Amino acid sequence: MAAAEIIGTAIGVMLLIIIAYILTGSTLMSAETMANAQKDLTLQNEARLRTIISPPTSIGYTSPTLIFSVTNNGSEIISDFEHMDIFTWDGSSSGYQHYVYDTSWHKTIVNDLIHPNQLDPGETLQVQVTIAGSTPPSPKWFQITTSNGVSASASSNVGWS
């Protein structure tokens, strides 16, 4: 009978050690995951703070194409054009139109010398947007938004042709 108690006690101690190991490991893994997530969020926020794009200039509209330019005035390189969005509004109640890169809008970078196909600080991005619709009305407002959430907009109040 004494041997059975010793074996039972040994199994109980082993189970306690295994449970303690699992709890400690999962706690450490959770803490590491939270620290990495916080670090990633901080890096994204810092990139957002360093991203500044000028209000659109050189705005022109010849149906169905809206053409404008923005300049990277920040210190962050803008290169994720696939996740940049353009929104337009024509003043009607039909709402906003969303345009995605390489499907309905295209870019040209002026004096793209340092990093080809990336919008470096001080470089200008010329954008051509093909406005949707069979007879698209002139947009009254539009906005370009970078992949990290920084945006610039213009309305027809500033006047464009």
Residue pairs with C-beta under 8 A, 6 or more apart in sequence:
44 148
47 76
47 148
48 148
48 149
48 150
50 74
50 75
50 76
51 72
51 74
51 76
51 78
51 146
51 148
51 150
52 72
52 73
52 74
52 150
53 70
53 71
53 72
53 73
53 74
53 78
53 144
53 146
53 150
53 151
53 152
54 70
54 71
54 72
54 73
54 152
55 70
55 152
55 153
55 154
56 68
56 69
56 70
56 142
56 144
56 152
56 153
56 154
57 68
57 69
57 70
57 71
58 67
58 68
58 69
58 126
59 66
59 67
59 68
59 154
59 158
59 160
60 66
60 67
60 68
60 160
60 161
61 67
61 131
61 138
61 139
61 160
61 161
63 131
63 135
63 136
63 138
64 130
64 131
64 132
64 133
64 136
65 128
65 129
65 130
65 131
66 88
66 127
66 128
66 129
66 131
66 139
66 142
67 126
67 127
67 128
67 129
68 126
68 127
68 142
68 144
68 154
68 160
69 110
69 124
69 125
69 126
69 127
70 124
70 125
70 127
70 144
70 152
71 122
71 123
71 124
71 125
72 78
72 119
72 120
72 121
72 122
72 123
72 124
72 125
73 121
73 122
74 121
74 150
75 121
76 121
76 148
77 115
77 118
77 119
77 120
77 121
78 84
78 118
78 119
78 125
78 146
78 147
79 115
79 117
79 118
79 119
80 146
80 147
81 101
81 102
81 107
82 101
82 102
82 147
83 101
83 147
84 101
84 144
84 145
84 146
84 147
85 98
85 99
85 100
85 144
85 145
86 98
86 99
86 104
86 105
86 127
86 129
86 142
86 143
86 144
86 145
87 96
87 97
87 98
87 99
87 142
87 143
87 145
88 96
88 97
88 99
88 129
88 131
88 139
88 141
88 142
89 95
89 96
89 97
89 139
89 140
89 141
89 142
90 97
90 136
90 137
90 138
90 139
90 140
91 137
91 140
91 141
92 137
97 131
97 132
99 105
99 129
99 130
99 132
101 107
104 129
104 130
104 132
105 127
105 128
105 129
105 130
106 127
106 128
107 125
107 126
107 127
107 128
108 125
108 126
108 128
109 117
109 118
109 119
109 123
109 124
109 125
109 126
110 123
110 124
110 125
110 126
111 123
111 124
112 118
112 120
112 123
114 120
114 123
119 125
127 144
129 142
131 139
138 156
139 156
140 155
140 156
141 153
141 154
141 155
141 156
142 153
142 154
143 151
143 152
143 153
144 151
144 152
144 153
145 151
154 160
